[in-house]
Amino acid sequence: MSTVSLVVVKIGSSTLVDADGSLDRDFIRSLCDQVSRLVSEGTRVVIVSSGAAAAGRDVLGFSGRPTDMPTLQACASAGQARLTQAYADVLAERGIPCGQVLLTRRDVMDRDAFLNARTTLGRLIDLGAVPVVNENDTVSTAEFAFGDNDMLGALVSALVGADLYVICSDVDGLYTANPQEDPKATLIERVEEVDQRLTALAGGAGTSFGTGGMSSKLRAARAMLAAGIPTVICRGRRPDVLLDVVAGKGIGTRFEAPKGAPHEGGRKLWIGLAEVPRGTISLDEGATSAVLERGASILPVGVVAVSGSFAPGDVVNVRASSGDVVGRGVVRYSSEDMSRVRGIKLDVIARFLGPDRAQPAVHRDDLLVF
């Protein structure tokens, strides 16, 4: 029996459709065969599936990916039923119920809604169903979209407390260079930290059937490192790939924090994964070191630049002195006030604005460090 009791598997559009852009039902059957075997061995499974828009293009007669939002959303609407039914039919043959869950970032931005989504998914799992989760592209807008299902899968993994997150893609994993351009490129089998060097290895978006590339997968893996949930990026069409990954075989690139590394709690994961950042604060070297190495709060004196328009209580990106985004947190100043007090010590702020205004820019309890 596997030591993984709950696994979230994300299937990308490029993996799910055939060369013509139609749903590959043979692949779906193969995947559901693997899911059925895992369920019989005691492992619960959640599927985060792309492919609704791709399936809808087939239904509505488009040969390529439309470029305007209304048509894309129409394709998602037409394809969503076909996508879920494809999973449900095959799983039903194996005696496994299937539940559809459609989410937008707006659905989980509110903390109560976030907890409600967690409760619903948990109940489906407890009842023996395999939830099939997708972004509700029909109503999602650019401001509130996840952007790709890699991050949606990370959010779902955090929601359900998964033991493993598997990103099934059209590549074998993360390489030292682009293997299509460099014959000497080698697969990176294990990653304990997503640093600037690894980020530079990631390319842009993938195929015409998908929206995510390796960069989006790295963002999701980095969030899972903070959550303490191992993540594997692998080729989804490799035979029995899900079974092998759950069994612990060396497939793809595995992201896992060192043993004993601290993990962030549910509220911080909600801040980092569910909320939409409204701006960015950039730190100097001293503040960067204090946050990353000593677990400190972010003080106004360490803030060197402010961008975006935000209010107290909004979530902002935190950019290190290197330029990398290293976390997200709930800011305690408006963007206007943050620009005014940046670089100033708390005692000076208290002297001129009053003691109630002298507070951290982002308190450590409200900060998720990737």
Buried (B, 14 or more C-beta within 10 A) or exposed (E): EBEBEBBBBBBBBBBBBBEEBBBBEEBBBBBBBBBBBBBEEEBBBBBBBBBBBBBBBBBBEBEEBBEEEEBBBBBBBBBBBBBBEBBBBBBEEBEBEBBBBBBBBBBBBEBEBBBEBBEBBBEBBEEEBBBBBBBBBBBBEEEBBBBBBBBBBBBBBBBBBBBBBBBBBBBBBBBBEEBEEEEEBEBBEEBEEBEEEBBEBBEEEBBEBBBBBBBBBBBBBBBBBBBBBBBBBBBBBBEBBBBBBBBEEEBBBBBBBEEEEEEBEBBBBBBBBBBBBBBBBBBBEEBBBBBBEEEBBBBBBBBBBBBBEBEEEBBBBBBBBEEBBBBBBBBBBBBEBBBBBBEBEBEBBBEEBEEEBBBBBBBBEBBBBB
